[in-house]
Amino acid sequence: MASATRIVVLLFVLLLPLFAQPAHAAERSYRIGQADIHARIDSNGDMHVAEEDTYHFAGAFNGIVVDLNRSKSDGIVDFQAFDVTLQQEIPLRSELSGDGDKLQYKVYSQSEDESKVFRFTYTVHNVVQVYADTAELYWKFFDEANASELETVTLAVDLPDGVGQDEIEAYGHGPGQGAVEIANNGTVRYQVTPLPAGELLEVRILFPDSAVPGSGKRSDEAMLEAIRQEEQDAAAADDDDGTASVYGALALLVVNLAFGIYAKFGRTFKPDWVGNGDREIPADVTPAVVAYLMEFRVKPRDLMATLVDLVRKQQVEMRQVNRGAARNENNYVFRLPDRSTEGLQPHETMLIDWLFGEVGRDGKVTLAGIRHHARYSADEFRKRWAKWQNEVGQAANRLEYVENQTWLPRLVILAAIAEFFGFWFVAPEAWRWLMFCALPLFAFIPKSKRRTRRGQTEYAKWKAFQRYLRRDSAVATQEPLAVHEQGREFVYAIPLGEAKRMVAATRVKIRGETTERYMFDSLFYAHYEYWTESFEKSVASANQSDRSSGDSSGGTFSSGGGAGGGGGGRGAF
């Protein structure tokens, strides 16, 4: 017993480290409580900046990071950093790195679990733009590059001597809680509490151009009224509580939905025939044409239906090939007993020439041979498949079932794109979100083809026949028909999507006792799914081969703004 206890204790000691939480280095963090920025504009249009930031460190840090941006200026120079302690400024070492206009200064100062005030100064050359009727300071002190939240930012901008309060217009761009004021001495003050990470803080100040005679950025264009209008528009957008844009969105959605519904459904003809459908097949057309009439496209199953219909018409013979127990896959051979194509449609003749003249040989073709050809002659198979699909569409056109309307889906797509990007690039920011109202239009893109009045009438008849097959399948609810009649119904059940239901019933009803050799027996129905799958795999194999070969190629405030120069942010390392 004591031995067992010692074993348990030993196992516990050995497994204990697996359950123990690993020791991690203490989490560290920092926050910036206060940022005081004092900027002074001289008569040459340069801006001299002094900033004091209060950092609160939890954990050990090597220093702070100051990101600046010199865009729309002639450069930033004379960067210096200090540690402000007991009213003394202790110079700190800094390293500069940059990418284009973006500059990053690493200021080294070991800190751990303490608060520090850092002061840094720099000069921005030629930052004032002089127009024919005003001078403009348009500068970002923080932008989306700022990774740190600042609890309070206070900005003061001193203009050159002689500029009076009544000669100044000032605008602040940033969070909604910001406030801009112009002091009696002409100093522009802007305070934000807080400044979230990733948001800009920008000022735009207009004052007499005579105050900066040495500015090197000059233009003969009068811009004062344009700037005022731009700021008024931005302020109006901020004052909007969103109600107008919501009503605008509802109106736009109604218009888009009305236009989309009309484009997709409103141009459909009404059929000239009304009925519930009966046993009579609506028209003597090929199953491929029926498929195109119903869905405006032809699938691999419809090629299978056309081949089976040729068997029904005694143009092609079909039989199963016994491949032995070792081969767990059925194969079927189709034979062309007579080369005559009299009475056949062009797409039927094209199918015979393709399968028996190119894929098969000696007037015979097998499902396995078609699969092999699709895999190893994929490009040729794909081209012939596309030509056959196109020929079926031409047959529907010759019957005046379908007409083209390629302009309409293009118009809907163009309207959606123009609306989306129009709101994105042109609309005021408060209305920009309405671009998403264009997205529903993509759900109403109509087909590039529509049924004619005659086509819509034939469509209604075939839908009724489809309901008959689904509701009153003769092989399911009535006495078995002659095999020939069942085969004729079955070839149309394939494009109508009712073949699988018919197969299930036929397996019970059909006995296969028929003296007519060209008629279908029960194997035809029992193996329908395999045949259809074989054709679908053939087409998929050809398309897959194509994709594989192609892969190798080779005074007021607004939250607007953002067009001024400068930018940057603060951090620590």
Backbone hydrogen bonds, N-H to C=O, Kabsch-Sander energy under -0.5 kcal/mol:
donor,donor_aa,acceptor,acceptor_aa,energy
5,T,1,M,-2.0
6,R,2,A,-2.3
7,I,3,S,-1.9
8,V,4,A,-2.1
9,V,5,T,-2.5
10,L,6,R,-2.6
11,L,7,I,-2.6
12,F,8,V,-2.3
13,V,9,V,-2.3
14,L,10,L,-2.3
15,L,11,L,-2.4
16,L,12,F,-1.5
18,L,15,L,-1.2
19,F,15,L,-1.0
19,F,16,L,-0.9
20,A,16,L,-1.4
29,S,58,A,-2.6
31,R,56,H,-1.6
32,I,149,E,-0.8
33,G,31,R,-0.7
33,G,54,T,-2.1
34,Q,54,T,-0.7
35,A,152,T,-2.2
36,D,52,E,-2.8
37,I,35,A,-0.6
37,I,154,T,-3.1
38,H,50,A,-3.0
39,A,37,I,-0.5
39,A,156,A,-3.2
40,R,48,H,-2.2
41,I,158,D,-2.9
42,D,46,D,-2.2
45,G,42,D,-1.8
47,M,124,V,-2.7
48,H,40,R,-2.7
49,V,47,M,-0.6
49,V,122,Y,-2.9
50,A,38,H,-2.5
51,E,120,F,-2.5
52,E,36,D,-2.6
53,D,118,F,-2.8
54,T,34,Q,-2.8
55,Y,53,D,-0.7
55,Y,116,K,-3.1
56,H,31,R,-2.5
57,F,55,Y,-0.5
57,F,114,E,-3.2
58,A,29,S,-3.1
61,F,111,S,-3.3
64,I,107,V,-2.0
65,V,571,G,-2.4
66,V,105,Y,-2.6
67,D,65,V,-0.5
67,D,569,G,-3.1
68,L,103,L,-2.5
69,N,567,G,-0.9
70,R,101,D,-2.2
73,S,70,R,-1.0
74,D,125,H,-2.9
77,V,123,T,-2.6
80,Q,121,T,-2.3
81,A,92,L,-0.5
82,F,119,R,-3.0
83,D,90,I,-2.6
84,V,82,F,-0.6
84,V,117,V,-2.7
85,T,83,D,-0.8
85,T,88,Q,-2.6
88,Q,85,T,-1.8
90,I,83,D,-2.6
90,I,88,Q,-0.6
92,L,81,A,-2.5
95,E,106,K,-2.0
97,S,104,Q,-2.3
99,D,102,K,-2.2
102,K,99,D,-1.6
103,L,68,L,-3.1
104,Q,97,S,-3.3
105,Y,66,V,-2.7
106,K,95,E,-2.8
106,K,104,Q,-0.5
107,V,64,I,-2.6
107,V,105,Y,-0.7
108,Y,93,R,-2.8
108,Y,106,K,-0.6
109,S,62,N,-2.7
111,S,61,F,-2.6
113,D,59,G,-1.6
116,K,55,Y,-2.3
117,V,84,V,-0.6
118,F,53,D,-2.9
118,F,116,K,-0.5
119,R,82,F,-2.5
120,F,51,E,-2.3
121,T,80,Q,-2.2
122,Y,49,V,-1.9
123,T,77,V,-2.6
124,V,47,M,-3.2
125,H,75,G,-2.7
125,H,123,T,-0.6
127,V,45,G,-2.7
128,V,45,G,-1.1
129,Q,136,E,-2.6
130,V,128,V,-0.5
130,V,217,K,-2.9
131,Y,129,Q,-0.5
131,Y,134,T,-3.4
132,A,221,E,-2.3
135,A,207,F,-2.7
136,E,129,Q,-3.0
137,L,205,I,-2.6
138,Y,127,V,-0.6
138,Y,136,E,-0.6
139,W,203,V,-2.2
140,K,565,G,-3.5
141,F,201,L,-2.7
142,F,201,L,-1.4
143,D,568,G,-2.3
146,N,143,D,-2.1
147,A,145,A,-0.6
150,L,195,L,-2.3
151,E,32,I,-2.5
151,E,149,E,-0.5
152,T,33,G,-0.6
153,V,192,V,-2.8
154,T,35,A,-2.7
155,L,190,Y,-2.9
156,A,37,I,-2.4
157,V,188,V,-2.6
158,D,39,A,-3.1
158,D,156,A,-0.5
159,L,157,V,-0.5
163,V,160,P,-1.4
164,G,162,G,-0.6
167,E,164,G,-1.4
168,I,165,Q,-1.3
169,E,206,L,-2.2
171,Y,204,R,-2.2
172,G,556,T,-2.4
173,H,202,E,-3.0
174,G,172,G,-0.5
174,G,558,S,-1.3
178,G,175,P,-1.8
179,A,191,Q,-1.6
181,E,189,R,-2.5
183,A,181,E,-0.6
183,A,187,T,-3.1
186,G,183,A,-1.8
188,V,157,V,-2.5
189,R,181,E,-3.0
189,R,187,T,-0.5
190,Y,155,L,-2.6
191,Q,179,A,-1.9
192,V,153,V,-2.5
195,L,150,L,-3.2
198,G,146,N,-2.2
199,E,196,P,-1.5
201,L,142,F,-2.1
202,E,173,H,-2.4
203,V,139,W,-2.3
204,R,171,Y,-2.6
205,I,137,L,-2.7
206,L,169,E,-3.2
207,F,135,A,-1.9
211,A,208,P,-1.5
212,V,209,D,-1.4
214,G,43,S,-2.2
215,S,212,V,-1.6
218,R,216,G,-0.8
219,S,130,V,-1.8
223,M,221,E,-0.6
227,I,223,M,-2.6
228,R,224,L,-2.3
229,Q,225,E,-2.5
230,E,226,A,-2.2
231,E,227,I,-2.4
232,Q,228,R,-2.4
233,D,229,Q,-2.4
234,A,230,E,-1.9
235,A,231,E,-2.5
236,A,232,Q,-2.6
237,A,233,D,-2.1
238,D,234,A,-1.8
239,D,235,A,-2.2
240,D,236,A,-1.4
246,V,242,G,-1.9
247,Y,243,T,-2.5
248,G,244,A,-2.5
249,A,245,S,-2.4
250,L,246,V,-2.4
251,A,247,Y,-2.5
252,L,248,G,-2.6
253,L,249,A,-2.7
254,V,250,L,-2.3
255,V,251,A,-2.3
256,N,252,L,-2.9
257,L,253,L,-3.0
258,A,254,V,-2.6
259,F,255,V,-2.7
260,G,256,N,-3.0
261,I,257,L,-3.0
262,Y,258,A,-2.2
263,A,259,F,-2.6
264,K,260,G,-2.2
265,F,261,I,-3.0
266,G,261,I,-1.3
266,G,262,Y,-0.6
267,R,262,Y,-0.7
268,T,265,F,-1.3
285,V,283,A,-1.6
290,V,286,T,-1.8
291,A,287,P,-2.3
292,Y,288,A,-2.2
293,L,289,V,-2.6
294,M,290,V,-2.1
295,E,291,A,-2.4
296,F,292,Y,-2.3
297,R,291,A,-0.6
302,D,299,K,-1.2
303,L,299,K,-1.1
304,M,300,P,-1.9
305,A,301,R,-2.2
306,T,302,D,-1.9
307,L,303,L,-2.2
308,V,304,M,-2.5
309,D,305,A,-2.3
310,L,306,T,-1.8
311,V,307,L,-1.5
312,R,308,V,-2.3
313,K,309,D,-2.1
314,Q,311,V,-1.6
315,Q,310,L,-2.4
316,V,310,L,-1.3
317,E,335,R,-3.0
319,R,333,V,-1.9
321,V,331,N,-2.8
322,N,320,Q,-0.5
323,R,321,V,-0.7
327,R,324,G,-1.2
328,N,326,A,-0.8
329,E,327,R,-2.1
331,N,321,V,-0.8
333,V,319,R,-2.6
334,F,365,V,-3.2
335,R,317,E,-2.6
336,L,363,G,-3.0
338,D,315,Q,-0.5
344,L,341,T,-1.9
348,E,345,Q,-0.6
349,T,345,Q,-2.5
350,M,346,P,-2.6
351,L,347,H,-1.7
352,I,348,E,-2.2
353,D,349,T,-2.6
354,W,350,M,-2.2
355,L,351,L,-2.8
356,F,352,I,-2.5
357,G,352,I,-0.7
357,G,353,D,-1.0
358,E,354,W,-1.4
359,V,354,W,-2.1
360,G,355,L,-2.6
361,R,364,K,-1.6
363,G,356,F,-0.6
364,K,361,R,-1.5
365,V,334,F,-2.2
367,L,332,Y,-1.7
370,I,366,T,-2.1
371,R,367,L,-2.3
372,H,368,A,-2.3
373,H,369,G,-2.5
374,A,370,I,-2.4
375,R,371,R,-1.7
376,Y,372,H,-2.5
377,S,373,H,-2.1
381,F,377,S,-2.7
382,R,378,A,-2.8
383,K,379,D,-2.0
384,R,380,E,-2.4
385,W,381,F,-2.5
386,A,382,R,-2.3
387,K,383,K,-2.4
388,W,384,R,-2.3
389,Q,385,W,-2.3
390,N,386,A,-2.3
391,E,387,K,-2.2
392,V,388,W,-2.1
393,G,389,Q,-2.0
394,Q,390,N,-2.1
395,A,391,E,-2.0
396,A,392,V,-1.9
397,N,393,G,-2.0
398,R,394,Q,-2.6
399,L,395,A,-1.4
400,E,397,N,-1.7
401,Y,396,A,-2.6
402,V,396,A,-0.6
403,E,450,R,-2.6
405,Q,448,S,-3.5
408,L,405,Q,-1.3
410,R,406,T,-1.2
411,L,407,W,-2.0
412,V,408,L,-2.2
413,I,409,P,-2.4
414,L,410,R,-2.7
415,A,411,L,-2.5
416,A,412,V,-2.3
417,I,413,I,-2.6
418,A,414,L,-2.8
419,E,415,A,-2.3
420,F,416,A,-2.4
421,F,417,I,-2.6
422,G,418,A,-1.8
423,F,419,E,-2.0
424,W,420,F,-1.7
425,F,421,F,-2.5
426,V,422,G,-2.3
427,A,422,G,-1.0
431,W,428,P,-1.4
432,R,428,P,-0.9
432,R,429,E,-0.8
434,L,431,W,-1.8
435,M,432,R,-1.9
436,F,433,W,-1.8
437,C,434,L,-1.8
438,A,435,M,-1.5
439,L,436,F,-1.2
441,L,438,A,-1.3
442,F,439,L,-1.7
443,A,440,P,-1.4
444,F,441,L,-1.6
445,I,442,F,-0.8
450,R,403,E,-2.5
452,T,401,Y,-1.9
455,G,400,E,-0.5
456,Q,452,T,-3.1
457,T,453,R,-1.7
458,E,454,R,-2.4
459,Y,455,G,-2.5
460,A,456,Q,-2.0
461,K,457,T,-1.8
462,W,458,E,-2.4
463,K,459,Y,-2.3
464,A,460,A,-1.9
465,F,461,K,-2.2
466,Q,462,W,-2.3
467,R,463,K,-2.1
468,Y,464,A,-1.9
469,L,465,F,-2.3
470,R,466,Q,-2.1
471,R,467,R,-2.7
472,D,468,Y,-3.0
476,A,473,S,-1.2
477,T,473,S,-2.4
478,Q,474,A,-1.7
486,Q,482,A,-2.3
487,G,483,V,-2.5
488,R,484,H,-1.8
489,E,485,E,-2.2
490,F,486,Q,-2.4
491,V,487,G,-2.0
492,Y,488,R,-1.0
493,A,489,E,-1.7
494,I,490,F,-1.3
496,L,492,Y,-1.3
497,G,494,I,-1.4
498,E,493,A,-2.5
499,A,493,A,-1.1
502,M,498,E,-1.9
503,V,499,A,-2.7
504,A,500,K,-1.9
505,A,501,R,-1.5
506,T,502,M,-2.5
507,R,503,V,-1.9
508,V,505,A,-1.1
509,K,505,A,-1.7
510,I,506,T,-2.8
514,T,512,G,-1.3
517,R,515,T,-0.9
519,M,516,E,-1.5
524,F,521,D,-1.2
525,Y,521,D,-0.8
526,A,522,S,-2.6
527,H,523,L,-2.2
528,Y,525,Y,-1.3
531,W,527,H,-2.2
532,T,528,Y,-2.7
533,E,529,E,-2.5
534,S,530,Y,-2.2
535,F,531,W,-2.1
536,E,532,T,-2.4
537,K,533,E,-2.5
538,S,534,S,-1.8
539,V,535,F,-2.1
540,A,536,E,-2.6
541,S,537,K,-2.7
542,A,538,S,-1.9
543,N,539,V,-2.3
544,Q,540,A,-2.6
545,S,541,S,-2.0
546,D,542,A,-1.6
547,R,543,N,-2.2
548,S,544,Q,-2.2
549,S,545,S,-1.8
550,G,546,D,-1.5
551,D,547,R,-1.0
552,S,549,S,-0.5
553,S,550,G,-1.2
556,T,170,A,-1.6
558,S,172,G,-2.8
565,G,138,Y,-2.0
566,G,71,S,-1.2
567,G,140,K,-1.6
569,G,67,D,-0.9
571,G,65,V,-2.1
573,F,63,G,-2.1
